[in-house]
Amino acid sequence: MNQVSTVVADPRSVDQAIASRFSARAFLPRPVERRTLEDILAVASRAPSGTNTQPWRVYVLQGASRDTLVDKVCAAHDAIRANPQLAAEYREEYDYYPEKWVSPYIDRRRENGWGLYGLLGITKGDKDRMHAQHQRNYRFFDAPVGLMFTLDRIMGRGSLVDYGMFLQSIMVAARARGLHTCPQAAWNGFARIILPHIGAGADEMLVCGMALGWADESAPVNGFHTPREPVERFARWLE
């Protein structure tokens, strides 16, 4: 393929693949063929990275490896609920979220959280159902494929920018094949369980996880789609 002269024959399909991406939170048990996963990762590998470092490492979990990891992390999640002091043993290696929330980010976060819980009928203070819903993350929302992404600790913060472009490329390539995804930072605190399980080296840091599969179109939770700010709110035109 000549990257310079290639013409995108149907730009609308590209737009639709991007615009129809959302964080699916309910999947069907229908398997995804390995060849399809390989194709998605091969396309995504064309994502840009500083000086072509390509800092991504991907671990694909299916079958027993997926199920065993789910059991391990769900058990740890339950243990923390029973004894909150255990949370100190599970720390994210990098700050995904800010230490102090300010507007407008805290407003959007709250809108997102209560919009989702409201759709599911989970009321404020219902700790049992909140815990169960949060634990759905650690079950990959029943997706048959779980992805774990790591980064060599020697790399700089700019590699996380590269990683974002790689992750988006995976999600868009998945949409082009009728699949859905859910990128998940929720796994990060359990890196001490995840990294040994996937066979990652001591030099690797967990970036995030991702659920991938066929979305359950009948699940009400998949009707939850977050709003976006209009272009005029976040773009400034300089002439």
Contacts in CASP RR format, 6 or more apart in sequence:
PFRMAT RR
TARGET T0000
AUTHOR 0000-0000-0000
METHOD contacts of the structure
MODEL  1
MNQVSTVVADPRSVDQAIASRFSARAFLPRPVERRTLEDILAVASRAPSG
TNTQPWRVYVLQGASRDTLVDKVCAAHDAIRANPQLAAEYREEYDYYPEK
WVSPYIDRRRENGWGLYGLLGITKGDKDRMHAQHQRNYRFFDAPVGLMFT
LDRIMGRGSLVDYGMFLQSIMVAARARGLHTCPQAAWNGFARIILPHIGA
GADEMLVCGMALGWADESAPVNGFHTPREPVERFARWLE
8 14 0 8 1.000
13 176 0 8 1.000
14 172 0 8 1.000
16 175 0 8 1.000
17 172 0 8 1.000
17 175 0 8 1.000
17 176 0 8 1.000
18 172 0 8 1.000
18 175 0 8 1.000
20 175 0 8 1.000
21 171 0 8 1.000
21 172 0 8 1.000
21 175 0 8 1.000
21 180 0 8 1.000
21 181 0 8 1.000
22 180 0 8 1.000
22 222 0 8 1.000
22 225 0 8 1.000
22 226 0 8 1.000
23 181 0 8 1.000
23 182 0 8 1.000
23 183 0 8 1.000
23 226 0 8 1.000
24 141 0 8 1.000
24 143 0 8 1.000
24 180 0 8 1.000
24 181 0 8 1.000
24 182 0 8 1.000
24 211 0 8 1.000
24 213 0 8 1.000
24 215 0 8 1.000
24 222 0 8 1.000
25 116 0 8 1.000
25 136 0 8 1.000
25 141 0 8 1.000
25 182 0 8 1.000
25 219 0 8 1.000
25 221 0 8 1.000
25 222 0 8 1.000
25 224 0 8 1.000
26 141 0 8 1.000
26 142 0 8 1.000
26 215 0 8 1.000
26 216 0 8 1.000
26 219 0 8 1.000
26 221 0 8 1.000
26 222 0 8 1.000
27 140 0 8 1.000
27 141 0 8 1.000
27 142 0 8 1.000
27 143 0 8 1.000
27 144 0 8 1.000
27 180 0 8 1.000
27 211 0 8 1.000
27 213 0 8 1.000
27 214 0 8 1.000
27 215 0 8 1.000
27 216 0 8 1.000
28 142 0 8 1.000
28 213 0 8 1.000
28 214 0 8 1.000
28 215 0 8 1.000
28 216 0 8 1.000
29 142 0 8 1.000
29 144 0 8 1.000
30 144 0 8 1.000
30 213 0 8 1.000
30 214 0 8 1.000
31 62 0 8 1.000
31 144 0 8 1.000
32 144 0 8 1.000
32 145 0 8 1.000
32 179 0 8 1.000
32 212 0 8 1.000
32 213 0 8 1.000
32 214 0 8 1.000
36 177 0 8 1.000
36 179 0 8 1.000
37 60 0 8 1.000
37 145 0 8 1.000
37 212 0 8 1.000
39 173 0 8 1.000
39 177 0 8 1.000
40 170 0 8 1.000
40 173 0 8 1.000
40 174 0 8 1.000
40 177 0 8 1.000
40 179 0 8 1.000
41 58 0 8 1.000
41 170 0 8 1.000
43 169 0 8 1.000
43 173 0 8 1.000
44 166 0 8 1.000
44 169 0 8 1.000
44 170 0 8 1.000
44 173 0 8 1.000
45 54 0 8 1.000
45 56 0 8 1.000
45 166 0 8 1.000
46 169 0 8 1.000
47 162 0 8 1.000
47 164 0 8 1.000
47 165 0 8 1.000
47 166 0 8 1.000
47 168 0 8 1.000
47 169 0 8 1.000
48 162 0 8 1.000
48 165 0 8 1.000
49 55 0 8 1.000
49 159 0 8 1.000
49 162 0 8 1.000
49 165 0 8 1.000
49 166 0 8 1.000
50 158 0 8 1.000
50 162 0 8 1.000
53 155 0 8 1.000
53 159 0 8 1.000
53 162 0 8 1.000
54 162 0 8 1.000
55 151 0 8 1.000
55 152 0 8 1.000
55 155 0 8 1.000
55 159 0 8 1.000
55 162 0 8 1.000
55 163 0 8 1.000
56 149 0 8 1.000
56 151 0 8 1.000
56 162 0 8 1.000
56 163 0 8 1.000
56 166 0 8 1.000
57 149 0 8 1.000
57 150 0 8 1.000
57 151 0 8 1.000
57 152 0 8 1.000
57 200 0 8 1.000
57 204 0 8 1.000
58 147 0 8 1.000
58 148 0 8 1.000
58 149 0 8 1.000
59 147 0 8 1.000
59 148 0 8 1.000
59 149 0 8 1.000
59 150 0 8 1.000
59 198 0 8 1.000
59 199 0 8 1.000
59 200 0 8 1.000
60 145 0 8 1.000
60 146 0 8 1.000
60 147 0 8 1.000
61 69 0 8 1.000
61 145 0 8 1.000
61 146 0 8 1.000
61 147 0 8 1.000
61 148 0 8 1.000
61 198 0 8 1.000
62 144 0 8 1.000
62 145 0 8 1.000
62 146 0 8 1.000
63 144 0 8 1.000
65 197 0 8 1.000
65 198 0 8 1.000
66 140 0 8 1.000
66 144 0 8 1.000
66 145 0 8 1.000
66 146 0 8 1.000
68 197 0 8 1.000
69 193 0 8 1.000
69 194 0 8 1.000
69 197 0 8 1.000
69 198 0 8 1.000
70 138 0 8 1.000
70 139 0 8 1.000
70 140 0 8 1.000
72 193 0 8 1.000
72 197 0 8 1.000
73 138 0 8 1.000
73 187 0 8 1.000
73 190 0 8 1.000
73 193 0 8 1.000
73 194 0 8 1.000
74 135 0 8 1.000
74 138 0 8 1.000
74 139 0 8 1.000
76 86 0 8 1.000
76 90 0 8 1.000
76 190 0 8 1.000
76 193 0 8 1.000
77 131 0 8 1.000
77 134 0 8 1.000
77 135 0 8 1.000
77 138 0 8 1.000
77 190 0 8 1.000
78 135 0 8 1.000
79 86 0 8 1.000
80 86 0 8 1.000
80 87 0 8 1.000
80 90 0 8 1.000
81 131 0 8 1.000
89 192 0 8 1.000
90 189 0 8 1.000
90 190 0 8 1.000
90 192 0 8 1.000
91 189 0 8 1.000
92 188 0 8 1.000
92 189 0 8 1.000
92 191 0 8 1.000
93 188 0 8 1.000
93 191 0 8 1.000
93 205 0 8 1.000
93 206 0 8 1.000
94 160 0 8 1.000
94 188 0 8 1.000
94 205 0 8 1.000
96 185 0 8 1.000
96 188 0 8 1.000
96 208 0 8 1.000
98 105 0 8 1.000
101 109 0 8 1.000
111 227 0 8 1.000
112 226 0 8 1.000
114 124 0 8 1.000
115 224 0 8 1.000
116 221 0 8 1.000
116 224 0 8 1.000
117 123 0 8 1.000
117 124 0 8 1.000
117 130 0 8 1.000
117 133 0 8 1.000
119 220 0 8 1.000
119 221 0 8 1.000
119 223 0 8 1.000
119 224 0 8 1.000
120 129 0 8 1.000
120 133 0 8 1.000
120 220 0 8 1.000
120 221 0 8 1.000
121 129 0 8 1.000
122 129 0 8 1.000
122 130 0 8 1.000
122 133 0 8 1.000
134 186 0 8 1.000
137 184 0 8 1.000
137 186 0 8 1.000
137 187 0 8 1.000
138 186 0 8 1.000
138 187 0 8 1.000
138 190 0 8 1.000
140 146 0 8 1.000
140 182 0 8 1.000
140 184 0 8 1.000
140 211 0 8 1.000
141 182 0 8 1.000
141 211 0 8 1.000
142 216 0 8 1.000
143 182 0 8 1.000
143 211 0 8 1.000
143 212 0 8 1.000
143 213 0 8 1.000
144 213 0 8 1.000
145 211 0 8 1.000
145 212 0 8 1.000
145 213 0 8 1.000
146 209 0 8 1.000
146 210 0 8 1.000
146 211 0 8 1.000
146 212 0 8 1.000
147 170 0 8 1.000
147 209 0 8 1.000
147 210 0 8 1.000
147 211 0 8 1.000
147 212 0 8 1.000
148 187 0 8 1.000
148 194 0 8 1.000
148 198 0 8 1.000
148 200 0 8 1.000
148 206 0 8 1.000
148 209 0 8 1.000
148 210 0 8 1.000
149 163 0 8 1.000
149 167 0 8 1.000
149 206 0 8 1.000
149 207 0 8 1.000
149 208 0 8 1.000
149 209 0 8 1.000
149 210 0 8 1.000
150 195 0 8 1.000
150 200 0 8 1.000
150 204 0 8 1.000
150 205 0 8 1.000
150 206 0 8 1.000
150 207 0 8 1.000
151 159 0 8 1.000
151 160 0 8 1.000
151 163 0 8 1.000
151 204 0 8 1.000
151 205 0 8 1.000
151 207 0 8 1.000
152 203 0 8 1.000
152 204 0 8 1.000
152 205 0 8 1.000
153 203 0 8 1.000
153 204 0 8 1.000
153 205 0 8 1.000
154 203 0 8 1.000
160 207 0 8 1.000
163 207 0 8 1.000
167 183 0 8 1.000
167 208 0 8 1.000
167 210 0 8 1.000
170 181 0 8 1.000
170 210 0 8 1.000
170 212 0 8 1.000
171 181 0 8 1.000
171 183 0 8 1.000
171 210 0 8 1.000
174 180 0 8 1.000
174 181 0 8 1.000
174 212 0 8 1.000
174 213 0 8 1.000
175 181 0 8 1.000
178 214 0 8 1.000
179 212 0 8 1.000
179 213 0 8 1.000
179 214 0 8 1.000
179 215 0 8 1.000
180 212 0 8 1.000
180 213 0 8 1.000
180 214 0 8 1.000
180 215 0 8 1.000
181 210 0 8 1.000
181 211 0 8 1.000
181 212 0 8 1.000
181 213 0 8 1.000
182 210 0 8 1.000
182 211 0 8 1.000
183 208 0 8 1.000
183 209 0 8 1.000
183 210 0 8 1.000
184 208 0 8 1.000
184 209 0 8 1.000
184 210 0 8 1.000
184 211 0 8 1.000
185 208 0 8 1.000
185 209 0 8 1.000
187 194 0 8 1.000
187 206 0 8 1.000
187 208 0 8 1.000
187 209 0 8 1.000
188 206 0 8 1.000
188 207 0 8 1.000
188 208 0 8 1.000
189 206 0 8 1.000
191 205 0 8 1.000
191 206 0 8 1.000
194 200 0 8 1.000
194 206 0 8 1.000
195 201 0 8 1.000
195 204 0 8 1.000
195 206 0 8 1.000
200 206 0 8 1.000
215 222 0 8 1.000
216 222 0 8 1.000
END
